Amino acid sequence: MCLGVPGKIVSVDGLVATVDFFGVQKQVNLHIVDEPVVVGDYILNHVGYAIRKIPLEDVEGTVAMYQELIDGKPDDLMRQDIEGELR
């Protein structure tokens, strides 16, 4: 299973952003994101690429849902997929 993971942009340098994913910071490519992003925006990341900007009104619910999955059972496949994206 492949799952995108939401993260908050903490810096932007051209077409690369540093993004915070639940305390893990990673570099993410902005080449294919659906609209321009700035520091403070949330994006959905998939295999190192921001694939879409998360609308402000959806951020809280989206992050809460993923946090619930991360806090879930260690053998949950969705949790394992999220953790795989954060490595």
Summary of the structure (lengths in Angstrom):
residues: 87
radius of gyration: 12.3
end to end distance: 15.8
largest distance: 38.2
contacts: 242
relative contact order: 0.23
helix: 28%
strand: 36%
